[in-house]
């Protein structure tokens, strides 16, 4: 019988059927970070349960760690130090590889895992972090879990998982210049809603997805959680194999070629049927930016705040979102003055993101009064950017150039943007107070963030490119 | 984990769609590496008059006297979206919440409820809205019943709605089972699987990642 990519990944990892639609699924890679992994390790230790196989477990310090120069265990977040220290101690005791604060490979979990070849096609990957779906871009079955589930994975090497339905999202056509994977995911969520993927494992497919480079595919899969999906994934192809060849944790030499031979089978059969299909024609898509407090509140950067009947949002939620964001219906996004610009996060902080943003910033200056920050997704990305001179481009333009981490994607009591400050951000969540109490977040691509930083208002990077 | 049987309790409507886990427990309220001490931070951004403060906001539903002893939340769609933080569920549980009734749940939040003895009951949005309207008439008296065995949400006014729940999570909740204990009984099957898999996909099995040069 014809099978989808998801069906193949599920079958390959199914240890036992447990009743109903729940199966015991073998877990190949477990990632932990200091924010939610710490409590899992601590609780496991308190219960006297060992980590069954530390060889498949990795840990990074990304969520609370400072991104300011000269950082150590102290953080701006009250109590943050304990999360770092306790994670380090518990991980050492369990024999787990930690990408610690000063490790040259430290970075955001979903940036360093592909970068180091930890996630591989066909692997099951879990992490107590909702954006674990990012890693599905490598042809893996990767999904976010809670800390108790992380304990279960650590103690048993498995999880009890309710099988989701399958949804294929086909992006067909060619993206116009200046339109990116971030715009694809925002377009999808704006059309089908922030709960549109609920109950589904999503496979992203179609010519526009095949055309995306690996880092862009990671961006696309990153926001499957903002679509309420179980996860997102993309069938691996030559780009995936080329990307992984020679990475530290990927197989080497002949073993790599044997693996690739298997990985080539990881695609949905041509006649496989999905429980649901969505088609999006991409040729006419524009760069997207959000106006409200849900990722589904996205419109073209050239557009306006929609009227309630066009917003896909109930009237009460619509009014609340507009009030929070300080906007009126019909307001032109391109006229909104901004206070800050942020480039970073597991969505858009990889070297290709930084290169594209730097191409816009080169020879230009951030508008007066705008605070602009760039946080590379990993120390590897940071070093590469510095080798290419990108750090100087960001600094010369007036951006802060940081150490890697999740940083100001979310507010944890430490650094934040101010109340009612308007931030255009390459991150993934524009929820109320996500980036700081009452901070107003507009999600967009790194290009749009860079162009907006220069203009001092939300701006279409394509206009700047044409002007250059 | 405690067993869940049948619960009849005060229910608080929070019908907004996309209530995220940052709203349920703001990150700034997660102050230590712990599953406890979180109830005071529950809905902190809405519940108190100032960030970091503890002065109750009288407008927030859980602060209203009629909703004292709330153990059920009536929520909007995509309840518990956003961050995977289980602290949201731990905070709800510590506060006393044992069931959330909503049209849909974010998947990680849903799983976290099952692992902590909270029933996530999916009902159509019009049913949730009708329950909320009835509750609001007299919150302290108009209590809602969640019968897990029957998979029904009922009221004294005669409402009766069935909700779907897979048999495995239902059993976990009804019997208050520890998932790890249960799974460890399958150790032989897991080890047999791993032996087969290791032969088929040797590259997945790293002996000690700490020794790999990066």
HADDOCK unambig.tbl for C-alpha pairs under 7 A between the chains (distance, minus, plus):
assign (segid A and resid 15 and name CA) (segid B and resid 189 and name CA) 6.95 0.50 0.50
assign (segid A and resid 15 and name CA) (segid B and resid 190 and name CA) 6.36 0.50 0.50
assign (segid A and resid 15 and name CA) (segid B and resid 193 and name CA) 6.19 0.50 0.50
assign (segid A and resid 19 and name CA) (segid B and resid 167 and name CA) 6.80 0.50 0.50
assign (segid A and resid 19 and name CA) (segid B and resid 168 and name CA) 5.98 0.50 0.50
assign (segid A and resid 20 and name CA) (segid B and resid 166 and name CA) 5.84 0.50 0.50
assign (segid A and resid 20 and name CA) (segid B and resid 167 and name CA) 5.34 0.50 0.50
assign (segid A and resid 20 and name CA) (segid B and resid 168 and name CA) 6.11 0.50 0.50
assign (segid A and resid 21 and name CA) (segid B and resid 166 and name CA) 6.84 0.50 0.50
assign (segid A and resid 22 and name CA) (segid B and resid 168 and name CA) 6.54 0.50 0.50
assign (segid A and resid 28 and name CA) (segid B and resid 204 and name CA) 6.63 0.50 0.50
assign (segid A and resid 36 and name CA) (segid B and resid 85 and name CA) 6.72 0.50 0.50
assign (segid A and resid 38 and name CA) (segid B and resid 33 and name CA) 6.49 0.50 0.50
assign (segid A and resid 39 and name CA) (segid B and resid 33 and name CA) 5.33 0.50 0.50
assign (segid A and resid 39 and name CA) (segid B and resid 34 and name CA) 5.96 0.50 0.50
assign (segid A and resid 55 and name CA) (segid B and resid 206 and name CA) 5.35 0.50 0.50
assign (segid A and resid 55 and name CA) (segid B and resid 207 and name CA) 5.39 0.50 0.50
assign (segid A and resid 55 and name CA) (segid B and resid 208 and name CA) 4.97 0.50 0.50
assign (segid A and resid 55 and name CA) (segid B and resid 209 and name CA) 5.81 0.50 0.50
assign (segid A and resid 56 and name CA) (segid B and resid 206 and name CA) 6.61 0.50 0.50
assign (segid A and resid 79 and name CA) (segid B and resid 31 and name CA) 5.77 0.50 0.50
assign (segid A and resid 79 and name CA) (segid B and resid 32 and name CA) 6.53 0.50 0.50
assign (segid A and resid 83 and name CA) (segid B and resid 33 and name CA) 6.12 0.50 0.50
assign (segid A and resid 97 and name CA) (segid B and resid 209 and name CA) 6.01 0.50 0.50
assign (segid A and resid 97 and name CA) (segid B and resid 210 and name CA) 5.03 0.50 0.50
assign (segid A and resid 128 and name CA) (segid B and resid 84 and name CA) 6.28 0.50 0.50
assign (segid A and resid 129 and name CA) (segid B and resid 83 and name CA) 6.74 0.50 0.50
assign (segid A and resid 129 and name CA) (segid B and resid 84 and name CA) 5.23 0.50 0.50
assign (segid A and resid 130 and name CA) (segid B and resid 82 and name CA) 6.92 0.50 0.50
assign (segid A and resid 130 and name CA) (segid B and resid 83 and name CA) 5.46 0.50 0.50
assign (segid A and resid 130 and name CA) (segid B and resid 84 and name CA) 4.83 0.50 0.50
assign (segid A and resid 144 and name CA) (segid B and resid 84 and name CA) 6.72 0.50 0.50
assign (segid A and resid 144 and name CA) (segid B and resid 108 and name CA) 6.68 0.50 0.50
assign (segid A and resid 145 and name CA) (segid B and resid 84 and name CA) 6.32 0.50 0.50
assign (segid A and resid 145 and name CA) (segid B and resid 108 and name CA) 5.56 0.50 0.50
assign (segid A and resid 146 and name CA) (segid B and resid 84 and name CA) 5.77 0.50 0.50
assign (segid A and resid 146 and name CA) (segid B and resid 85 and name CA) 6.31 0.50 0.50
assign (segid A and resid 146 and name CA) (segid B and resid 86 and name CA) 5.31 0.50 0.50
assign (segid A and resid 146 and name CA) (segid B and resid 108 and name CA) 6.46 0.50 0.50
assign (segid A and resid 146 and name CA) (segid B and resid 112 and name CA) 5.91 0.50 0.50
assign (segid A and resid 147 and name CA) (segid B and resid 86 and name CA) 6.17 0.50 0.50
assign (segid A and resid 152 and name CA) (segid B and resid 180 and name CA) 5.52 0.50 0.50
assign (segid A and resid 156 and name CA) (segid B and resid 184 and name CA) 6.52 0.50 0.50
assign (segid A and resid 195 and name CA) (segid B and resid 78 and name CA) 5.75 0.50 0.50
assign (segid A and resid 226 and name CA) (segid B and resid 82 and name CA) 6.96 0.50 0.50
assign (segid A and resid 228 and name CA) (segid B and resid 106 and name CA) 5.58 0.50 0.50
assign (segid A and resid 228 and name CA) (segid B and resid 107 and name CA) 6.88 0.50 0.50
assign (segid A and resid 230 and name CA) (segid B and resid 107 and name CA) 6.17 0.50 0.50
assign (segid A and resid 248 and name CA) (segid B and resid 213 and name CA) 6.76 0.50 0.50
assign (segid A and resid 248 and name CA) (segid B and resid 214 and name CA) 5.56 0.50 0.50
assign (segid A and resid 251 and name CA) (segid B and resid 203 and name CA) 5.63 0.50 0.50
assign (segid A and resid 317 and name CA) (segid B and resid 16 and name CA) 6.82 0.50 0.50
assign (segid A and resid 411 and name CA) (segid B and resid 27 and name CA) 6.70 0.50 0.50
assign (segid A and resid 412 and name CA) (segid B and resid 27 and name CA) 4.73 0.50 0.50
assign (segid A and resid 412 and name CA) (segid B and resid 28 and name CA) 4.36 0.50 0.50
assign (segid A and resid 413 and name CA) (segid B and resid 28 and name CA) 4.49 0.50 0.50
